[in-house]
């Protein structure tokens, strides 16, 4: 199980989507801003598909590809744990990972993808996203009754 590969569930598991990793690499979201939203310890996690998306973007030329290369370096430097195989799309892999972790761990998904946030809300997984109007990260948690 994925929780075992993480070495347990101490603290909160923060699952990173491609959009958030790119915004951190771009400098739009300081990595330290996660500390301002989450009290206590946490582990940064992503799925293999996010790295594959970043690699595809990095192959091109221009600013976006440079940001994607910086994002790949950042994932390695910060020690983001990479879990899950790519079966279907990246969003599907993130939803599956969040569901598998949710039963044993406290988990939140960091994404700017509104469709993914809506899917996660329906299954009771909280999300964190960058709110441009406020200039910072915000947690969206609407428990399902």
C-alpha positions as CSV (number, residue, x, y, z in Angstrom):
1,X,0.0,0.0,0.0
2,X,1.1,3.6,-0.7
3,X,1.1,4.6,2.9
4,X,3.6,1.9,3.7
5,X,5.9,3.3,0.9
6,X,5.8,6.6,2.7
7,X,7.0,5.2,5.9
8,X,3.8,5.7,7.7
9,X,1.3,8.5,8.1
10,X,2.9,10.9,10.5
11,X,1.7,14.4,9.8
12,X,-0.2,15.4,6.8
13,X,0.3,14.0,3.2
14,X,0.3,16.8,0.6
15,X,-0.2,15.5,-2.9
16,X,1.1,17.9,-5.5
17,X,-0.5,18.3,-8.9
18,X,1.4,19.5,-12.0
19,X,-0.2,23.0,-11.8
20,X,1.1,23.6,-8.3
21,X,4.6,22.3,-9.0
22,X,4.8,24.6,-12.0
23,X,3.6,27.6,-10.0
24,X,6.2,26.9,-7.3
25,X,8.9,26.6,-9.9
26,X,7.7,29.8,-11.6
27,X,7.9,31.6,-8.2
28,X,4.2,32.4,-8.1
29,X,3.8,30.3,-5.0
30,X,6.7,30.2,-2.5
31,X,7.2,26.7,-1.3
32,X,7.4,28.0,2.2
33,X,3.8,29.2,1.9
34,X,2.6,25.7,2.6
35,X,3.9,26.2,6.1
36,X,1.5,29.1,6.5
37,X,-1.5,27.0,5.6
38,X,-0.6,23.7,7.3
39,X,0.2,23.6,11.0
40,X,2.5,20.7,11.9
41,X,4.6,18.3,9.9
42,X,3.8,17.2,6.3
43,X,5.2,15.1,3.5
44,X,5.2,16.2,-0.1
45,X,4.0,13.5,-2.5
46,X,3.2,13.4,-6.2
47,X,2.4,10.7,-8.8
48,X,4.7,9.5,-11.5
49,X,2.4,11.1,-14.1
50,X,3.2,14.6,-12.8
51,X,6.9,14.0,-13.5
52,X,6.0,12.6,-17.0
53,X,3.9,15.7,-17.8
54,X,6.7,18.0,-16.6
55,X,9.3,16.0,-18.7
56,X,7.1,16.5,-21.8
57,X,6.8,20.2,-21.2
58,X,10.6,20.5,-20.5
59,X,11.4,19.0,-23.9
60,X,10.2,22.0,-25.7
61,X,11.8,25.4,-25.9
62,X,11.0,28.7,-24.4
63,X,10.0,29.9,-20.9
64,X,7.5,27.2,-20.1
65,X,10.0,24.5,-20.8
66,X,12.6,26.2,-18.6
67,X,10.1,26.4,-15.8
68,X,9.2,22.7,-16.2
69,X,13.0,21.8,-16.0
70,X,13.2,23.9,-12.8
71,X,10.1,22.1,-11.5
72,X,11.7,18.7,-12.1
73,X,14.8,19.9,-10.2
74,X,12.7,21.2,-7.4
75,X,10.9,17.9,-7.0
76,X,14.2,16.2,-6.6
77,X,15.9,18.9,-4.4
78,X,12.9,19.1,-1.9
79,X,12.6,15.3,-1.7
80,X,9.1,14.9,-3.0
81,X,8.1,11.3,-2.8
82,X,6.9,9.9,-6.1
83,X,4.1,7.3,-5.9
84,X,1.7,5.5,-8.2
85,X,1.8,4.3,-11.7
86,X,0.2,6.0,-14.6
87,X,-3.1,4.3,-15.4
88,X,-5.4,6.6,-17.2
89,X,-4.7,10.3,-16.8
90,X,-2.7,12.1,-14.1
91,X,-5.9,13.4,-12.5
92,X,-7.2,9.8,-12.2
93,X,-3.9,8.8,-10.6
94,X,-4.1,11.7,-8.1
95,X,-7.7,10.8,-7.2
96,X,-6.8,7.1,-6.8
97,X,-3.8,8.0,-4.6
98,X,-5.8,10.4,-2.4
99,X,-8.5,7.7,-2.0
100,X,-6.0,5.0,-1.1
101,X,-4.2,7.3,1.4
102,X,-7.4,8.8,2.9
103,X,-8.3,5.5,4.6
104,X,-5.2,5.5,6.7
105,X,-3.7,9.0,6.6
106,X,-4.6,12.7,6.7
107,X,-4.3,13.8,3.1
108,X,-4.8,17.1,1.1
109,X,-4.3,17.6,-2.6
110,X,-2.6,20.8,-3.8
111,X,-3.9,21.7,-7.3
112,X,-5.1,24.7,-9.2
113,X,-7.2,22.5,-11.5
114,X,-10.9,23.4,-10.8
115,X,-12.2,20.2,-12.3
116,X,-9.9,18.0,-10.2
117,X,-10.8,20.0,-7.1
118,X,-14.5,19.4,-7.7
119,X,-13.9,15.6,-8.1
120,X,-11.9,15.5,-4.9
121,X,-14.5,17.5,-3.0
122,X,-17.2,15.0,-4.1
123,X,-15.2,12.1,-2.5
124,X,-14.4,14.1,0.7
125,X,-10.7,14.9,0.0
126,X,-9.7,18.5,1.0
127,X,-7.7,20.6,-1.5
128,X,-5.3,23.4,-1.4
129,X,-5.0,25.9,-4.2
130,X,-3.5,29.3,-5.1
131,X,-6.0,32.1,-4.8
132,X,-4.7,35.0,-6.9
133,X,-7.1,37.5,-5.4
134,X,-5.6,36.9,-2.0
135,X,-2.1,36.2,-3.2
136,X,-1.7,33.0,-1.3
137,X,-2.7,29.4,-0.8
138,X,-6.1,28.5,0.5
139,X,-7.6,25.3,1.8
140,X,-10.9,24.1,0.4
141,X,-12.5,21.6,2.7
142,X,-16.2,20.8,2.4
143,X,-16.9,17.5,4.2
144,X,-19.4,15.2,2.6
145,X,-22.2,14.2,4.8
